[in-house]
Amino acid sequence: MIARLDIIKDHVTLLKAFSRLNFDNWKLKIIGKGPNLDYLRKLSLRLSLKPEEIFIGFRENIPEILG
């Protein structure tokens, strides 16, 4: 997902849903930054996700990441 990390984007629902999946070969990457980043990182820890793997920050090389 590429987005501004703002409450209106509802990343909370995405993280909660992803935490309930049981697919080892699926990866969630959230590209972007915003005012909700710290909260989302803490939430991902509480959901037993790995924020260091999920949140990769602002990037300009989007095609490389998606490809």
C-alpha atoms as an extended CHARMM CRD file, in Angstrom:
* protein
*
        67  EXT
         1         1  MET       CA              0.0000000000        0.0000000000        0.0000000000  PROA      1               0.0000000000
         2         2  ILE       CA              1.2270000000        3.4430000000       -0.8980000000  PROA      2               0.0000000000
         3         3  ALA       CA             -0.4060000000        6.1550000000        1.1730000000  PROA      3               0.0000000000
         4         4  ARG       CA             -0.1310000000        9.0610000000        3.5370000000  PROA      4               0.0000000000
         5         5  LEU       CA             -0.3200000000        7.5580000000        7.0310000000  PROA      5               0.0000000000
         6         6  ASP       CA             -3.3200000000        9.4960000000        8.2690000000  PROA      6               0.0000000000
         7         7  ILE       CA             -6.2760000000        8.3380000000       10.3510000000  PROA      7               0.0000000000
         8         8  ILE       CA             -8.6780000000        8.9410000000        7.4560000000  PROA      8               0.0000000000
         9         9  LYS       CA             -6.9350000000        6.2090000000        5.4270000000  PROA      9               0.0000000000
        10        10  ASP       CA             -7.9110000000        3.5900000000        8.0640000000  PROA      10              0.0000000000
        11        11  HSD       CA             -4.6750000000        1.6190000000        8.1490000000  PROA      11              0.0000000000
        12        12  VAL       CA             -5.8630000000        0.2690000000       11.5160000000  PROA      12              0.0000000000
        13        13  THR       CA             -8.3980000000       -2.0010000000        9.7960000000  PROA      13              0.0000000000
        14        14  LEU       CA             -5.7560000000       -3.1710000000        7.3330000000  PROA      14              0.0000000000
        15        15  LEU       CA             -3.3120000000       -4.0820000000       10.1150000000  PROA      15              0.0000000000
        16        16  LYS       CA             -5.9690000000       -5.8570000000       12.1760000000  PROA      16              0.0000000000
        17        17  ALA       CA             -7.1380000000       -7.8620000000        9.1690000000  PROA      17              0.0000000000
        18        18  PHE       CA             -3.5980000000       -8.7520000000        8.1210000000  PROA      18              0.0000000000
        19        19  SER       CA             -2.7570000000       -9.9150000000       11.6360000000  PROA      19              0.0000000000
        20        20  ARG       CA             -5.6000000000      -12.4490000000       11.4580000000  PROA      20              0.0000000000
        21        21  LEU       CA             -4.4110000000      -14.0310000000        8.2130000000  PROA      21              0.0000000000
        22        22  ASN       CA             -2.4670000000      -17.2250000000        8.4240000000  PROA      22              0.0000000000
        23        23  PHE       CA             -0.4370000000      -17.0920000000        5.2190000000  PROA      23              0.0000000000
        24        24  ASP       CA              3.2940000000      -17.2660000000        5.8280000000  PROA      24              0.0000000000
        25        25  ASN       CA              4.1460000000      -16.3320000000        2.2500000000  PROA      25              0.0000000000
        26        26  TRP       CA              2.1720000000      -13.0390000000        2.3070000000  PROA      26              0.0000000000
        27        27  LYS       CA              3.9480000000       -9.7850000000        3.0880000000  PROA      27              0.0000000000
        28        28  LEU       CA              2.4820000000       -6.4030000000        3.9040000000  PROA      28              0.0000000000
        29        29  LYS       CA              4.4810000000       -3.3390000000        2.9220000000  PROA      29              0.0000000000
        30        30  ILE       CA              3.2420000000        0.1480000000        3.6780000000  PROA      30              0.0000000000
        31        31  ILE       CA              5.0750000000        2.8800000000        1.8050000000  PROA      31              0.0000000000
        32        32  GLY       CA              4.6730000000        6.4270000000        3.0380000000  PROA      32              0.0000000000
        33        33  LYS       CA              4.8320000000        8.6150000000        6.0700000000  PROA      33              0.0000000000
        34        34  GLY       CA              2.4320000000       10.7480000000        8.0300000000  PROA      34              0.0000000000
        35        35  PRO       CA              1.1050000000       11.8110000000       11.4030000000  PROA      35              0.0000000000
        36        36  ASN       CA             -0.2390000000        8.3620000000       12.2870000000  PROA      36              0.0000000000
        37        37  LEU       CA              3.0210000000        6.4400000000       11.7720000000  PROA      37              0.0000000000
        38        38  ASP       CA              4.0380000000        6.0760000000       15.4330000000  PROA      38              0.0000000000
        39        39  TYR       CA              0.5710000000        4.8930000000       16.4400000000  PROA      39              0.0000000000
        40        40  LEU       CA              0.4680000000        2.3620000000       13.5900000000  PROA      40              0.0000000000
        41        41  ARG       CA              3.9180000000        1.0200000000       14.4490000000  PROA      41              0.0000000000
        42        42  LYS       CA              2.8580000000        0.4910000000       18.0860000000  PROA      42              0.0000000000
        43        43  LEU       CA             -0.3980000000       -1.1250000000       16.9810000000  PROA      43              0.0000000000
        44        44  SER       CA              1.4480000000       -3.5190000000       14.6900000000  PROA      44              0.0000000000
        45        45  LEU       CA              3.6070000000       -4.6150000000       17.6430000000  PROA      45              0.0000000000
        46        46  ARG       CA              0.5000000000       -5.2570000000       19.7530000000  PROA      46              0.0000000000
        47        47  LEU       CA             -0.8810000000       -7.3280000000       16.8640000000  PROA      47              0.0000000000
        48        48  SER       CA              2.3320000000       -9.4290000000       16.7690000000  PROA      48              0.0000000000
        49        49  LEU       CA              3.3740000000       -7.9910000000       13.4240000000  PROA      49              0.0000000000
        50        50  LYS       CA              6.8530000000       -6.7220000000       12.5840000000  PROA      50              0.0000000000
        51        51  PRO       CA              6.7520000000       -2.9550000000       12.0160000000  PROA      51              0.0000000000
        52        52  GLU       CA             10.3670000000       -2.8970000000       10.8310000000  PROA      52              0.0000000000
        53        53  GLU       CA              9.3040000000       -5.1060000000        7.8940000000  PROA      53              0.0000000000
        54        54  ILE       CA              5.9410000000       -3.4500000000        7.2020000000  PROA      54              0.0000000000
        55        55  PHE       CA              6.6470000000        0.2780000000        7.3160000000  PROA      55              0.0000000000
        56        56  ILE       CA              9.3060000000        1.1930000000        4.8050000000  PROA      56              0.0000000000
        57        57  GLY       CA              8.8240000000        4.9770000000        4.7960000000  PROA      57              0.0000000000
        58        58  PHE       CA              8.8110000000        7.4440000000        1.9490000000  PROA      58              0.0000000000
        59        59  ARG       CA             10.3240000000        6.1170000000       -1.2410000000  PROA      59              0.0000000000
        60        60  GLU       CA             10.7700000000        7.4260000000       -4.7570000000  PROA      60              0.0000000000
        61        61  ASN       CA             11.5820000000        4.0410000000       -6.3250000000  PROA      61              0.0000000000
        62        62  ILE       CA              8.0110000000        2.7280000000       -6.1920000000  PROA      62              0.0000000000
        63        63  PRO       CA              8.2050000000        0.7060000000       -9.4630000000  PROA      63              0.0000000000
        64        64  GLU       CA             11.2270000000       -1.2030000000       -8.1430000000  PROA      64              0.0000000000
        65        65  ILE       CA              9.4890000000       -1.9990000000       -4.8740000000  PROA      65              0.0000000000
        66        66  LEU       CA              6.2760000000       -3.1390000000       -6.5570000000  PROA      66              0.0000000000
        67        67  GLY       CA              8.0790000000       -5.1040000000       -9.2660000000  PROA      67              0.0000000000
